[in-house]
Amino acid sequence: MYDFKVSVINKGKVIDCQTERIGLRTIELVQEKDEKGKSFYFKVNGKLLYIKGSNWIPADSFLPRITKEKYHKLIADAKDANMNMIRVWGGGIYEDEEFYKACDENGILVWQDFAFAGSFYPSDESFHENVKKEVKSQVKRLQNHPSLALWCGNNEADEAIVNWGYQKQFNY
């Protein structure tokens, strides 16, 4: 992580200044044909990374009780347990900025699900427009976190439709 400061100076006087803590890295999800179908692994800064992690559900049912310190403690605990990626479950919430900052600082990658968990959703234009707004808002909000590795969509909904017999059970 690097502290980055930008100042706008006019005639020798600072008229605006902003400081950001940023991380720089490349991450690549590698999916190549192999003997079982397709590979699924990550390279970070060009190096293969063995992923070890867990799912993340909201740390408390009452969100205001989750403090900055609690986020940082839980993510530090994940790092101490040798995790390097956390999947933010799509049935939960888009976490507070402190969660992502803690992941950034601890080198924990985030697999971020969109909030579409284990259900079927309308396919009408109004719903699609709502989803587009949500996606744009969340991606814009989180895009500069170096911990963000992957956005994921349907949290098993596609799998349920294709492989769990829902076509017969629900007459799809």
Rosetta constraint file for C-alpha pairs under 8 A:
AtomPair CA 1 CA 21 HARMONIC 6.43 0.50
AtomPair CA 1 CA 22 HARMONIC 5.41 0.50
AtomPair CA 1 CA 23 HARMONIC 4.43 0.50
AtomPair CA 1 CA 24 HARMONIC 7.35 0.50
AtomPair CA 1 CA 104 HARMONIC 7.73 0.50
AtomPair CA 1 CA 105 HARMONIC 6.94 0.50
AtomPair CA 2 CA 21 HARMONIC 5.49 0.50
AtomPair CA 2 CA 22 HARMONIC 5.28 0.50
AtomPair CA 2 CA 23 HARMONIC 6.06 0.50
AtomPair CA 3 CA 19 HARMONIC 6.94 0.50
AtomPair CA 3 CA 20 HARMONIC 5.88 0.50
AtomPair CA 3 CA 21 HARMONIC 4.44 0.50
AtomPair CA 3 CA 22 HARMONIC 6.37 0.50
AtomPair CA 4 CA 19 HARMONIC 5.60 0.50
AtomPair CA 4 CA 20 HARMONIC 5.20 0.50
AtomPair CA 4 CA 21 HARMONIC 5.96 0.50
AtomPair CA 4 CA 22 HARMONIC 6.92 0.50
AtomPair CA 5 CA 17 HARMONIC 7.23 0.50
AtomPair CA 5 CA 18 HARMONIC 5.80 0.50
AtomPair CA 5 CA 19 HARMONIC 4.28 0.50
AtomPair CA 5 CA 20 HARMONIC 6.38 0.50
AtomPair CA 6 CA 17 HARMONIC 5.67 0.50
AtomPair CA 6 CA 18 HARMONIC 5.44 0.50
AtomPair CA 6 CA 19 HARMONIC 6.39 0.50
AtomPair CA 7 CA 14 HARMONIC 6.51 0.50
AtomPair CA 7 CA 15 HARMONIC 7.59 0.50
AtomPair CA 7 CA 16 HARMONIC 5.75 0.50
AtomPair CA 7 CA 17 HARMONIC 4.26 0.50
AtomPair CA 7 CA 18 HARMONIC 6.53 0.50
AtomPair CA 8 CA 14 HARMONIC 5.79 0.50
AtomPair CA 8 CA 15 HARMONIC 5.70 0.50
AtomPair CA 8 CA 16 HARMONIC 5.15 0.50
AtomPair CA 8 CA 17 HARMONIC 6.23 0.50
AtomPair CA 9 CA 13 HARMONIC 5.31 0.50
AtomPair CA 9 CA 14 HARMONIC 4.39 0.50
AtomPair CA 9 CA 15 HARMONIC 5.71 0.50
AtomPair CA 9 CA 16 HARMONIC 7.28 0.50
AtomPair CA 10 CA 14 HARMONIC 6.46 0.50
AtomPair CA 10 CA 15 HARMONIC 6.62 0.50
AtomPair CA 22 CA 144 HARMONIC 7.66 0.50
AtomPair CA 22 CA 145 HARMONIC 7.39 0.50
AtomPair CA 22 CA 146 HARMONIC 7.27 0.50
AtomPair CA 23 CA 104 HARMONIC 7.41 0.50
AtomPair CA 23 CA 145 HARMONIC 7.39 0.50
AtomPair CA 23 CA 146 HARMONIC 5.34 0.50
AtomPair CA 24 CA 146 HARMONIC 6.48 0.50
AtomPair CA 25 CA 44 HARMONIC 7.00 0.50
AtomPair CA 25 CA 45 HARMONIC 5.82 0.50
AtomPair CA 25 CA 146 HARMONIC 6.81 0.50
AtomPair CA 26 CA 44 HARMONIC 5.65 0.50
AtomPair CA 26 CA 45 HARMONIC 4.93 0.50
AtomPair CA 26 CA 46 HARMONIC 7.39 0.50
AtomPair CA 27 CA 42 HARMONIC 6.82 0.50
AtomPair CA 27 CA 43 HARMONIC 5.64 0.50
AtomPair CA 27 CA 44 HARMONIC 4.49 0.50
AtomPair CA 27 CA 45 HARMONIC 6.27 0.50
AtomPair CA 27 CA 46 HARMONIC 7.62 0.50
AtomPair CA 27 CA 149 HARMONIC 6.65 0.50
AtomPair CA 28 CA 42 HARMONIC 5.49 0.50
AtomPair CA 28 CA 43 HARMONIC 5.10 0.50
AtomPair CA 28 CA 44 HARMONIC 6.49 0.50
AtomPair CA 28 CA 46 HARMONIC 7.92 0.50
AtomPair CA 29 CA 40 HARMONIC 6.75 0.50
AtomPair CA 29 CA 41 HARMONIC 5.75 0.50
AtomPair CA 29 CA 42 HARMONIC 4.62 0.50
AtomPair CA 29 CA 43 HARMONIC 6.62 0.50
AtomPair CA 30 CA 39 HARMONIC 6.65 0.50
AtomPair CA 30 CA 40 HARMONIC 5.70 0.50
AtomPair CA 30 CA 41 HARMONIC 5.33 0.50
AtomPair CA 30 CA 42 HARMONIC 5.86 0.50
AtomPair CA 30 CA 43 HARMONIC 7.32 0.50
AtomPair CA 31 CA 38 HARMONIC 5.63 0.50
AtomPair CA 31 CA 39 HARMONIC 4.69 0.50
AtomPair CA 31 CA 40 HARMONIC 5.10 0.50
AtomPair CA 31 CA 41 HARMONIC 7.08 0.50
AtomPair CA 32 CA 38 HARMONIC 5.19 0.50
AtomPair CA 32 CA 39 HARMONIC 5.19 0.50
AtomPair CA 32 CA 40 HARMONIC 7.69 0.50
AtomPair CA 33 CA 37 HARMONIC 5.62 0.50
AtomPair CA 33 CA 38 HARMONIC 4.38 0.50
AtomPair CA 33 CA 39 HARMONIC 6.34 0.50
AtomPair CA 34 CA 38 HARMONIC 5.26 0.50
AtomPair CA 34 CA 39 HARMONIC 6.25 0.50
AtomPair CA 41 CA 48 HARMONIC 7.62 0.50
AtomPair CA 41 CA 49 HARMONIC 7.42 0.50
AtomPair CA 41 CA 50 HARMONIC 7.62 0.50
AtomPair CA 41 CA 51 HARMONIC 7.95 0.50
AtomPair CA 42 CA 48 HARMONIC 6.06 0.50
AtomPair CA 42 CA 49 HARMONIC 5.66 0.50
AtomPair CA 42 CA 50 HARMONIC 7.52 0.50
AtomPair CA 42 CA 51 HARMONIC 7.77 0.50
AtomPair CA 43 CA 47 HARMONIC 4.90 0.50
AtomPair CA 43 CA 48 HARMONIC 4.35 0.50
AtomPair CA 43 CA 49 HARMONIC 5.53 0.50
AtomPair CA 44 CA 48 HARMONIC 6.52 0.50
AtomPair CA 44 CA 49 HARMONIC 6.50 0.50
AtomPair CA 51 CA 83 HARMONIC 7.58 0.50
AtomPair CA 51 CA 84 HARMONIC 6.20 0.50
AtomPair CA 51 CA 85 HARMONIC 6.38 0.50
AtomPair CA 52 CA 82 HARMONIC 7.11 0.50
AtomPair CA 52 CA 83 HARMONIC 4.84 0.50
AtomPair CA 52 CA 84 HARMONIC 5.53 0.50
AtomPair CA 52 CA 85 HARMONIC 6.13 0.50
AtomPair CA 53 CA 78 HARMONIC 7.87 0.50
AtomPair CA 53 CA 83 HARMONIC 4.64 0.50
AtomPair CA 53 CA 84 HARMONIC 5.85 0.50
AtomPair CA 53 CA 85 HARMONIC 4.77 0.50
AtomPair CA 53 CA 86 HARMONIC 5.36 0.50
AtomPair CA 53 CA 87 HARMONIC 7.65 0.50
AtomPair CA 54 CA 83 HARMONIC 7.60 0.50
AtomPair CA 54 CA 85 HARMONIC 7.02 0.50
AtomPair CA 54 CA 86 HARMONIC 5.22 0.50
AtomPair CA 54 CA 87 HARMONIC 6.24 0.50
AtomPair CA 55 CA 86 HARMONIC 5.74 0.50
AtomPair CA 55 CA 87 HARMONIC 4.68 0.50
AtomPair CA 55 CA 88 HARMONIC 6.08 0.50
AtomPair CA 55 CA 89 HARMONIC 6.24 0.50
AtomPair CA 56 CA 86 HARMONIC 6.33 0.50
AtomPair CA 56 CA 87 HARMONIC 5.74 0.50
AtomPair CA 56 CA 88 HARMONIC 4.82 0.50
AtomPair CA 56 CA 89 HARMONIC 5.80 0.50
AtomPair CA 57 CA 88 HARMONIC 6.56 0.50
AtomPair CA 57 CA 89 HARMONIC 5.87 0.50
AtomPair CA 57 CA 91 HARMONIC 7.82 0.50
AtomPair CA 57 CA 92 HARMONIC 5.73 0.50
AtomPair CA 57 CA 93 HARMONIC 7.95 0.50
AtomPair CA 58 CA 63 HARMONIC 7.69 0.50
AtomPair CA 58 CA 92 HARMONIC 6.02 0.50
AtomPair CA 58 CA 93 HARMONIC 6.82 0.50
AtomPair CA 58 CA 95 HARMONIC 7.69 0.50
AtomPair CA 59 CA 63 HARMONIC 7.80 0.50
AtomPair CA 59 CA 66 HARMONIC 6.92 0.50
AtomPair CA 60 CA 65 HARMONIC 6.97 0.50
AtomPair CA 60 CA 66 HARMONIC 6.53 0.50
AtomPair CA 62 CA 66 HARMONIC 7.70 0.50
AtomPair CA 66 CA 70 HARMONIC 5.96 0.50
AtomPair CA 66 CA 71 HARMONIC 6.90 0.50
AtomPair CA 67 CA 71 HARMONIC 6.40 0.50
AtomPair CA 68 CA 72 HARMONIC 6.32 0.50
AtomPair CA 68 CA 98 HARMONIC 5.87 0.50
AtomPair CA 68 CA 99 HARMONIC 7.84 0.50
AtomPair CA 69 CA 73 HARMONIC 6.02 0.50
AtomPair CA 70 CA 74 HARMONIC 6.11 0.50
AtomPair CA 71 CA 75 HARMONIC 6.20 0.50
AtomPair CA 71 CA 98 HARMONIC 6.59 0.50
AtomPair CA 71 CA 99 HARMONIC 5.53 0.50
AtomPair CA 71 CA 102 HARMONIC 6.74 0.50
AtomPair CA 72 CA 76 HARMONIC 5.97 0.50
AtomPair CA 72 CA 98 HARMONIC 7.63 0.50
AtomPair CA 72 CA 99 HARMONIC 7.16 0.50
AtomPair CA 72 CA 102 HARMONIC 5.18 0.50
AtomPair CA 73 CA 77 HARMONIC 6.07 0.50
AtomPair CA 74 CA 78 HARMONIC 6.33 0.50
AtomPair CA 75 CA 79 HARMONIC 6.31 0.50
AtomPair CA 75 CA 99 HARMONIC 7.81 0.50
AtomPair CA 75 CA 102 HARMONIC 6.24 0.50
AtomPair CA 75 CA 103 HARMONIC 6.38 0.50
AtomPair CA 75 CA 106 HARMONIC 7.26 0.50
AtomPair CA 75 CA 108 HARMONIC 7.81 0.50
AtomPair CA 76 CA 80 HARMONIC 6.11 0.50
AtomPair CA 76 CA 102 HARMONIC 7.81 0.50
AtomPair CA 76 CA 106 HARMONIC 6.69 0.50
AtomPair CA 77 CA 81 HARMONIC 6.19 0.50
AtomPair CA 78 CA 82 HARMONIC 6.61 0.50
AtomPair CA 78 CA 83 HARMONIC 5.45 0.50
AtomPair CA 78 CA 84 HARMONIC 7.83 0.50
AtomPair CA 79 CA 83 HARMONIC 5.16 0.50
AtomPair CA 79 CA 84 HARMONIC 6.62 0.50
AtomPair CA 79 CA 106 HARMONIC 6.78 0.50
AtomPair CA 79 CA 108 HARMONIC 7.10 0.50
AtomPair CA 83 CA 108 HARMONIC 7.23 0.50
AtomPair CA 84 CA 107 HARMONIC 6.84 0.50
AtomPair CA 84 CA 108 HARMONIC 4.67 0.50
AtomPair CA 84 CA 109 HARMONIC 5.95 0.50
AtomPair CA 85 CA 108 HARMONIC 5.16 0.50
AtomPair CA 85 CA 109 HARMONIC 4.38 0.50
AtomPair CA 85 CA 110 HARMONIC 5.59 0.50
AtomPair CA 85 CA 111 HARMONIC 6.98 0.50
AtomPair CA 86 CA 108 HARMONIC 6.94 0.50
AtomPair CA 86 CA 109 HARMONIC 6.30 0.50
AtomPair CA 86 CA 110 HARMONIC 5.08 0.50
AtomPair CA 86 CA 111 HARMONIC 6.01 0.50
AtomPair CA 87 CA 110 HARMONIC 5.83 0.50
AtomPair CA 87 CA 111 HARMONIC 4.40 0.50
AtomPair CA 87 CA 112 HARMONIC 5.89 0.50
AtomPair CA 87 CA 113 HARMONIC 7.18 0.50
AtomPair CA 88 CA 92 HARMONIC 7.57 0.50
AtomPair CA 88 CA 94 HARMONIC 7.88 0.50
AtomPair CA 88 CA 110 HARMONIC 7.01 0.50
AtomPair CA 88 CA 111 HARMONIC 6.14 0.50
AtomPair CA 88 CA 112 HARMONIC 5.02 0.50
AtomPair CA 88 CA 113 HARMONIC 5.79 0.50
AtomPair CA 89 CA 93 HARMONIC 7.82 0.50
AtomPair CA 89 CA 112 HARMONIC 7.23 0.50
AtomPair CA 89 CA 113 HARMONIC 5.69 0.50
AtomPair CA 89 CA 115 HARMONIC 7.74 0.50
AtomPair CA 89 CA 117 HARMONIC 7.81 0.50
AtomPair CA 89 CA 155 HARMONIC 7.81 0.50
AtomPair CA 90 CA 112 HARMONIC 7.75 0.50
AtomPair CA 90 CA 113 HARMONIC 4.71 0.50
AtomPair CA 90 CA 114 HARMONIC 5.34 0.50
AtomPair CA 90 CA 115 HARMONIC 4.21 0.50
AtomPair CA 90 CA 116 HARMONIC 5.31 0.50
AtomPair CA 90 CA 117 HARMONIC 5.01 0.50
AtomPair CA 90 CA 154 HARMONIC 7.78 0.50
AtomPair CA 90 CA 155 HARMONIC 6.22 0.50
AtomPair CA 91 CA 115 HARMONIC 5.82 0.50
AtomPair CA 91 CA 116 HARMONIC 6.34 0.50
AtomPair CA 91 CA 117 HARMONIC 4.59 0.50
AtomPair CA 91 CA 118 HARMONIC 7.56 0.50
AtomPair CA 92 CA 115 HARMONIC 6.83 0.50
AtomPair CA 93 CA 115 HARMONIC 6.73 0.50
AtomPair CA 94 CA 114 HARMONIC 7.96 0.50
AtomPair CA 94 CA 115 HARMONIC 7.49 0.50
AtomPair CA 94 CA 138 HARMONIC 7.81 0.50
AtomPair CA 95 CA 99 HARMONIC 6.20 0.50
AtomPair CA 95 CA 100 HARMONIC 7.59 0.50
AtomPair CA 96 CA 100 HARMONIC 7.27 0.50
AtomPair CA 97 CA 101 HARMONIC 6.25 0.50
AtomPair CA 98 CA 102 HARMONIC 5.99 0.50
AtomPair CA 99 CA 103 HARMONIC 6.34 0.50
AtomPair CA 100 CA 104 HARMONIC 6.05 0.50
AtomPair CA 100 CA 145 HARMONIC 6.80 0.50
AtomPair CA 100 CA 147 HARMONIC 6.97 0.50
AtomPair CA 100 CA 148 HARMONIC 8.00 0.50
AtomPair CA 101 CA 105 HARMONIC 6.13 0.50
AtomPair CA 101 CA 145 HARMONIC 7.44 0.50
AtomPair CA 102 CA 106 HARMONIC 6.13 0.50
AtomPair CA 103 CA 107 HARMONIC 5.91 0.50
AtomPair CA 103 CA 108 HARMONIC 4.74 0.50
AtomPair CA 103 CA 109 HARMONIC 6.68 0.50
AtomPair CA 103 CA 110 HARMONIC 7.44 0.50
AtomPair CA 103 CA 147 HARMONIC 5.92 0.50
AtomPair CA 104 CA 108 HARMONIC 6.41 0.50
AtomPair CA 104 CA 109 HARMONIC 7.63 0.50
AtomPair CA 104 CA 145 HARMONIC 6.57 0.50
AtomPair CA 104 CA 146 HARMONIC 6.00 0.50
AtomPair CA 104 CA 147 HARMONIC 4.92 0.50
AtomPair CA 107 CA 147 HARMONIC 6.72 0.50
AtomPair CA 108 CA 147 HARMONIC 6.04 0.50
AtomPair CA 109 CA 146 HARMONIC 7.86 0.50
AtomPair CA 109 CA 147 HARMONIC 4.42 0.50
AtomPair CA 109 CA 148 HARMONIC 5.86 0.50
AtomPair CA 109 CA 149 HARMONIC 5.80 0.50
AtomPair CA 110 CA 147 HARMONIC 5.53 0.50
AtomPair CA 110 CA 148 HARMONIC 4.76 0.50
AtomPair CA 110 CA 149 HARMONIC 5.44 0.50
AtomPair CA 110 CA 150 HARMONIC 6.82 0.50
AtomPair CA 111 CA 148 HARMONIC 6.64 0.50
AtomPair CA 111 CA 149 HARMONIC 5.73 0.50
AtomPair CA 111 CA 150 HARMONIC 4.83 0.50
AtomPair CA 111 CA 151 HARMONIC 6.17 0.50
AtomPair CA 111 CA 152 HARMONIC 7.24 0.50
AtomPair CA 112 CA 148 HARMONIC 7.18 0.50
AtomPair CA 112 CA 149 HARMONIC 7.70 0.50
AtomPair CA 112 CA 150 HARMONIC 5.95 0.50
AtomPair CA 112 CA 151 HARMONIC 4.87 0.50
AtomPair CA 112 CA 152 HARMONIC 6.09 0.50
AtomPair CA 113 CA 151 HARMONIC 5.69 0.50
AtomPair CA 113 CA 152 HARMONIC 4.54 0.50
AtomPair CA 113 CA 153 HARMONIC 5.95 0.50
AtomPair CA 113 CA 154 HARMONIC 7.70 0.50
AtomPair CA 113 CA 155 HARMONIC 7.17 0.50
AtomPair CA 114 CA 135 HARMONIC 7.64 0.50
AtomPair CA 114 CA 151 HARMONIC 6.96 0.50
AtomPair CA 114 CA 152 HARMONIC 6.05 0.50
AtomPair CA 114 CA 153 HARMONIC 5.42 0.50
AtomPair CA 114 CA 154 HARMONIC 7.27 0.50
AtomPair CA 115 CA 153 HARMONIC 7.94 0.50
AtomPair CA 116 CA 153 HARMONIC 6.89 0.50
AtomPair CA 116 CA 154 HARMONIC 5.47 0.50
AtomPair CA 116 CA 155 HARMONIC 6.32 0.50
AtomPair CA 117 CA 154 HARMONIC 6.37 0.50
AtomPair CA 117 CA 155 HARMONIC 5.04 0.50
AtomPair CA 117 CA 156 HARMONIC 7.21 0.50
AtomPair CA 117 CA 157 HARMONIC 7.15 0.50
AtomPair CA 118 CA 154 HARMONIC 7.58 0.50
AtomPair CA 118 CA 155 HARMONIC 6.04 0.50
AtomPair CA 118 CA 156 HARMONIC 5.93 0.50
AtomPair CA 118 CA 157 HARMONIC 5.34 0.50
AtomPair CA 119 CA 157 HARMONIC 6.07 0.50
AtomPair CA 120 CA 157 HARMONIC 6.64 0.50
AtomPair CA 122 CA 127 HARMONIC 6.35 0.50
AtomPair CA 123 CA 127 HARMONIC 6.60 0.50
AtomPair CA 123 CA 128 HARMONIC 6.80 0.50
AtomPair CA 124 CA 128 HARMONIC 6.41 0.50
AtomPair CA 125 CA 129 HARMONIC 6.14 0.50
AtomPair CA 126 CA 130 HARMONIC 6.36 0.50
AtomPair CA 127 CA 131 HARMONIC 6.23 0.50
AtomPair CA 128 CA 132 HARMONIC 6.20 0.50
AtomPair CA 129 CA 133 HARMONIC 6.36 0.50
AtomPair CA 130 CA 134 HARMONIC 6.32 0.50
AtomPair CA 131 CA 135 HARMONIC 6.07 0.50
AtomPair CA 132 CA 136 HARMONIC 6.10 0.50
AtomPair CA 133 CA 137 HARMONIC 6.05 0.50
AtomPair CA 134 CA 138 HARMONIC 6.15 0.50
AtomPair CA 135 CA 139 HARMONIC 5.91 0.50
AtomPair CA 136 CA 140 HARMONIC 5.95 0.50
AtomPair CA 137 CA 141 HARMONIC 6.14 0.50
AtomPair CA 138 CA 142 HARMONIC 6.12 0.50
AtomPair CA 139 CA 143 HARMONIC 5.41 0.50
AtomPair CA 142 CA 148 HARMONIC 7.61 0.50
AtomPair CA 143 CA 148 HARMONIC 7.30 0.50
AtomPair CA 154 CA 158 HARMONIC 6.54 0.50
AtomPair CA 156 CA 160 HARMONIC 5.98 0.50
AtomPair CA 157 CA 161 HARMONIC 6.30 0.50
AtomPair CA 158 CA 162 HARMONIC 6.07 0.50
AtomPair CA 159 CA 163 HARMONIC 5.59 0.50
AtomPair CA 159 CA 164 HARMONIC 6.98 0.50
AtomPair CA 160 CA 164 HARMONIC 4.74 0.50
AtomPair CA 160 CA 165 HARMONIC 7.27 0.50
AtomPair CA 160 CA 166 HARMONIC 6.45 0.50
AtomPair CA 161 CA 165 HARMONIC 6.93 0.50
AtomPair CA 161 CA 166 HARMONIC 5.37 0.50
AtomPair CA 161 CA 167 HARMONIC 6.38 0.50
AtomPair CA 162 CA 166 HARMONIC 7.59 0.50
AtomPair CA 162 CA 167 HARMONIC 7.73 0.50
AtomPair CA 165 CA 169 HARMONIC 6.24 0.50
AtomPair CA 166 CA 170 HARMONIC 5.50 0.50
AtomPair CA 166 CA 171 HARMONIC 7.35 0.50
AtomPair CA 166 CA 172 HARMONIC 7.04 0.50
AtomPair CA 167 CA 171 HARMONIC 5.22 0.50
AtomPair CA 167 CA 172 HARMONIC 4.34 0.50
AtomPair CA 168 CA 172 HARMONIC 6.66 0.50
